[in-house]
């Protein structure tokens, strides 16, 4: 009868809706899992070597993340277990008019776990110890700005004299690690291009370093 037919139609609609819901949820789960990095413990990885990132790596001239009015060229130099990360900060978008220089020195660089990123490219997690984190004013404008800001509690910045701000709270209460503290990071190496961060062990940023 008509009532029985309506029940069958309603049943088909409900089953179809349920199937669509399951498919939709499965796709969302797949999207999430595709961002996960697989980690291989160092004890299982015989090919971990610092030599693959030894040398000097440099970025293009990019907008500084901490000051959108300024620009920066980043340089990373790896030699054995020594790691240097330098930011040359500029007034102009061609990175020719220097404002100041930031230099972080690390030691005891050690690769811990091998990783595979979601695009199949391999890299490594690493640790290293803080030796120094310094700011060097290259212009009177930088000296004036940072003394006015009392950045890291310093009001006696002078031209061409580096100050170490390790262990200080600076800017918007951002805390920098003390000397000898261990920091962790991860890098992704794709031929002559390096993506690296010391602020995460699960993902890297989009800033590309090119081997020199």
C-alpha positions as a Python dict, from the first residue, in 0.01 Angstrom:
ca = {
    (1, 'X'): (0, 0, 0),
    (2, 'X'): (98, 369, -15),
    (3, 'X'): (217, 383, 348),
    (4, 'X'): (447, 83, 297),
    (5, 'X'): (595, 239, -20),
    (6, 'X'): (663, 567, 165),
    (7, 'X'): (845, 378, 441),
    (8, 'X'): (1070, 205, 184),
    (9, 'X'): (1150, 536, 12),
    (10, 'X'): (1235, 698, 346),
    (11, 'X'): (1460, 403, 437),
    (12, 'X'): (1654, 438, 108),
    (13, 'X'): (1700, 813, 166),
    (14, 'X'): (1830, 760, 521),
    (15, 'X'): (2076, 489, 413),
    (16, 'X'): (2205, 709, 129),
    (17, 'X'): (2251, 1003, 365),
    (18, 'X'): (2440, 784, 614),
    (19, 'X'): (2676, 660, 341),
    (20, 'X'): (2748, 1017, 226),
    (21, 'X'): (2822, 1118, 587),
    (22, 'X'): (3068, 832, 629),
    (23, 'X'): (3245, 919, 303),
    (24, 'X'): (3265, 1286, 404),
    (25, 'X'): (3411, 1203, 747),
    (26, 'X'): (3661, 960, 596),
    (27, 'X'): (3787, 1229, 359),
    (28, 'X'): (3836, 1474, 645),
    (29, 'X'): (4033, 1216, 843),
    (30, 'X'): (4250, 1148, 539),
    (31, 'X'): (4320, 1520, 495),
    (32, 'X'): (4431, 1547, 857),
    (33, 'X'): (4654, 1237, 848),
    (34, 'X'): (4829, 1354, 531),
    (35, 'X'): (4991, 1633, 731),
    (36, 'X'): (5152, 1392, 980),
    (37, 'X'): (5529, 1338, 963),
    (38, 'X'): (5655, 983, 1011),
    (39, 'X'): (5948, 956, 1252),
    (40, 'X'): (6220, 692, 1243),
    (41, 'X'): (6419, 650, 1563),
    (42, 'X'): (6790, 728, 1529),
    (43, 'X'): (6877, 377, 1649),
    (44, 'X'): (6709, 246, 1334),
    (45, 'X'): (6870, 498, 1100),
    (46, 'X'): (7230, 437, 1003),
    (47, 'X'): (7248, 716, 743),
    (48, 'X'): (7195, 1014, 977),
    (49, 'X'): (7481, 1253, 912),
    (50, 'X'): (7541, 1622, 969),
    (51, 'X'): (7757, 1635, 656),
    (52, 'X'): (7453, 1667, 431),
    (53, 'X'): (7381, 2015, 572),
    (54, 'X'): (7742, 2129, 626),
    (55, 'X'): (7836, 2452, 454),
    (56, 'X'): (7665, 2789, 411),
    (57, 'X'): (7298, 2837, 322),
    (58, 'X'): (7142, 3175, 236),
    (59, 'X'): (6787, 3301, 174),
    (60, 'X'): (6661, 3564, -65),
    (61, 'X'): (6579, 3912, 64),
    (62, 'X'): (6245, 3868, 245),
    (63, 'X'): (6017, 4079, 463),
    (64, 'X'): (6125, 4052, 828),
    (65, 'X'): (5868, 3862, 1034),
    (66, 'X'): (5924, 4084, 1339),
    (67, 'X'): (5906, 4417, 1151),
    (68, 'X'): (5698, 4431, 832),
    (69, 'X'): (5869, 4761, 739),
    (70, 'X'): (6211, 4595, 729),
    (71, 'X'): (6371, 4318, 523),
    (72, 'X'): (6611, 4037, 602),
    (73, 'X'): (6860, 3795, 452),
    (74, 'X'): (6916, 3485, 665),
    (75, 'X'): (7239, 3285, 664),
    (76, 'X'): (7301, 2944, 820),
    (77, 'X'): (7653, 2803, 847),
    (78, 'X'): (7711, 2447, 967),
    (79, 'X'): (8062, 2319, 1039),
    (80, 'X'): (8087, 1991, 1225),
    (81, 'X'): (7877, 2034, 1540),
    (82, 'X'): (7890, 2417, 1521),
    (83, 'X'): (7579, 2594, 1395),
    (84, 'X'): (7545, 2967, 1319),
    (85, 'X'): (7217, 3138, 1226),
    (86, 'X'): (7242, 3504, 1121),
    (87, 'X'): (6978, 3760, 1023),
    (88, 'X'): (7099, 4072, 838),
    (89, 'X'): (6819, 4327, 878),
    (90, 'X'): (6776, 4604, 620),
    (91, 'X'): (6570, 4919, 566),
    (92, 'X'): (6502, 4847, 198),
    (93, 'X'): (6347, 4568, -10),
    (94, 'X'): (6668, 4520, -209),
    (95, 'X'): (6856, 4442, 116),
    (96, 'X'): (7134, 4693, 53),
    (97, 'X'): (7084, 4945, 336),
    (98, 'X'): (7171, 4756, 656),
    (99, 'X'): (6994, 4839, 985),
    (100, 'X'): (7132, 4578, 1228),
    (101, 'X'): (7254, 4218, 1249),
    (102, 'X'): (7126, 3932, 1467),
    (103, 'X'): (7356, 3632, 1524),
    (104, 'X'): (7283, 3309, 1710),
    (105, 'X'): (7567, 3065, 1778),
    (106, 'X'): (7505, 2704, 1878),
    (107, 'X'): (7725, 2404, 1955),
    (108, 'X'): (7688, 2027, 2001),
    (109, 'X'): (7464, 1995, 1695),
    (110, 'X'): (7335, 1640, 1685),
    (111, 'X'): (7082, 1469, 1460),
    (112, 'X'): (6833, 1261, 1657),
    (113, 'X'): (6556, 1109, 1446),
    (114, 'X'): (6509, 1068, 1074),
    (115, 'X'): (6175, 1198, 945),
    (116, 'X'): (5969, 1171, 629),
    (117, 'X'): (5748, 1465, 536),
    (118, 'X'): (5404, 1434, 383),
    (119, 'X'): (5547, 1492, 34),
    (120, 'X'): (5787, 1201, 75),
    (121, 'X'): (6100, 1411, 124),
    (122, 'X'): (6324, 1300, 409),
    (123, 'X'): (6490, 1512, 676),
    (124, 'X'): (6599, 1496, 1037),
    (125, 'X'): (6515, 1623, 1381),
    (126, 'X'): (6808, 1772, 1570),
    (127, 'X'): (6924, 1923, 1899),
    (128, 'X'): (7192, 2183, 1974),
    (129, 'X'): (7304, 2399, 2265),
    (130, 'X'): (7285, 2779, 2285),
    (131, 'X'): (7624, 2955, 2295),
    (132, 'X'): (7507, 3312, 2234),
    (133, 'X'): (7222, 3521, 2089),
    (134, 'X'): (7342, 3867, 1994),
    (135, 'X'): (7220, 4189, 1843),
    (136, 'X'): (7463, 4424, 1668),
    (137, 'X'): (7351, 4777, 1585),
    (138, 'X'): (7485, 4891, 1249),
    (139, 'X'): (7313, 5232, 1237),
    (140, 'X'): (7241, 5516, 1477),
    (141, 'X'): (6873, 5465, 1395),
    (142, 'X'): (6889, 5111, 1536),
    (143, 'X'): (7073, 5231, 1847),
    (144, 'X'): (6809, 5497, 1910),
    (145, 'X'): (6516, 5263, 1845),
    (146, 'X'): (6633, 4985, 2076),
    (147, 'X'): (6739, 5218, 2355),
    (148, 'X'): (6398, 5388, 2339),
    (149, 'X'): (6226, 5049, 2350),
    (150, 'X'): (6451, 4934, 2638),
    (151, 'X'): (6457, 4605, 2452),
    (152, 'X'): (6556, 4310, 2673),
    (153, 'X'): (6605, 4561, 2954),
    (154, 'X'): (6897, 4726, 2773),
    (155, 'X'): (6905, 5104, 2730),
    (156, 'X'): (7277, 5129, 2656),
    (157, 'X'): (7303, 4988, 2305),
    (158, 'X'): (7589, 5146, 2109),
    (159, 'X'): (7700, 5130, 1749),
    (160, 'X'): (7891, 4819, 1636),
    (161, 'X'): (7897, 4659, 1982),
    (162, 'X'): (7714, 4329, 2019),
    (163, 'X'): (7490, 4251, 2316),
    (164, 'X'): (7394, 3899, 2420),
    (165, 'X'): (7026, 3870, 2514),
    (166, 'X'): (7031, 3498, 2606),
    (167, 'X'): (6795, 3428, 2896),
    (168, 'X'): (6625, 3767, 2862),
    (169, 'X'): (6259, 3859, 2820),
    (170, 'X'): (6229, 4097, 2527),
    (171, 'X'): (5962, 4268, 2323),
    (172, 'X'): (5617, 4131, 2407),
    (173, 'X'): (5753, 3923, 2696),
    (174, 'X'): (5917, 3681, 2456),
    (175, 'X'): (6164, 3467, 2650),
    (176, 'X'): (6491, 3362, 2489),
    (177, 'X'): (6670, 3045, 2604),
    (178, 'X'): (6962, 3080, 2843),
    (179, 'X'): (7317, 2993, 2744),
    (180, 'X'): (7383, 2618, 2728),
    (181, 'X'): (7010, 2547, 2697),
    (182, 'X'): (6919, 2272, 2451),
    (183, 'X'): (6696, 2368, 2159),
    (184, 'X'): (6522, 2126, 1924),
    (185, 'X'): (6439, 2159, 1558),
    (186, 'X'): (6382, 1982, 1230),
    (187, 'X'): (6500, 2032, 874),
    (188, 'X'): (6392, 1924, 529),
    (189, 'X'): (6656, 1888, 257),
    (190, 'X'): (6553, 1882, -109),
    (191, 'X'): (6871, 1874, -319),
    (192, 'X'): (7020, 2226, -281),
    (193, 'X'): (6721, 2369, -92),
    (194, 'X'): (6692, 2360, 287),
    (195, 'X'): (6385, 2433, 500),
    (196, 'X'): (6458, 2443, 871),
    (197, 'X'): (6319, 2556, 1204),
    (198, 'X'): (6447, 2555, 1561),
    (199, 'X'): (6099, 2623, 1702),
    (200, 'X'): (5930, 2293, 1614),
    (201, 'X'): (6011, 1925, 1566),
    (202, 'X'): (5708, 1843, 1352),
    (203, 'X'): (5700, 2103, 1074),
    (204, 'X'): (5920, 2350, 888),
    (205, 'X'): (5842, 2698, 760),
    (206, 'X'): (5833, 2816, 400),
    (207, 'X'): (6162, 3012, 402),
    (208, 'X'): (6401, 2846, 158),
    (209, 'X'): (6777, 2841, 217),
    (210, 'X'): (6996, 2780, -89),
    (211, 'X'): (7334, 2607, -63),
    (212, 'X'): (7622, 2838, -153),
}
